[in-house]
Amino acid sequence: MWRIWGIIASGDKEHFVVPGEKRFDQAGIEAFCRERGIALYDTAEEVIRLRGNASDNFLQVVRPSDVAALLGRLPACHAIAATGQKSAEVLQSLTACPPLPVGGCADVTFAGRRLALWRMPSSSRAYPMKVEAKAETYARMWDEVLKRGG
């Protein structure tokens, strides 16, 4: 995820990597998100991994996140981006949004407000798309979010 946003923020996928280390700059990422009004949260609070790998294909959502309650704490939020298939499926089930193509958006009414719901490519390295192409898709979404009142 932070390599994608590094490209968007500075044109450098290593922008959020601590120089000389194999970790991301948490303080820098938090400042970046605060400055731009980006909030992050999982779409599920309880899951079961059906296989011993990180694939969402084998992830069972036991308890989805209470997105309506989260939105209640974020009155300025007007867009949600699902960063992968499983998170998109959870958000679509909660909001009654039809399935979206990768990079697609639908306007929905949920929790008493109009929202733009985006289906983004997974940020996982396992997702078969180059990080630069992912960044282009995320940048298009971000530009549209800003146009709509970000």
Secondary structure, DSSP 8 states (H G I E B T S, - for coil): -HHHHHHHHHS-TTTTB-TTSSSB-HHHHHHHHHHHT-----SEEEEEESSSSS-GGGEEEEEE--HHHHHHT-TT--EEEEESHHHHHHHHHHHT-----TTEEEEEEETTEEEEEEEE---STTSSS-HHHHHHHHHHHHHHHHHTT-
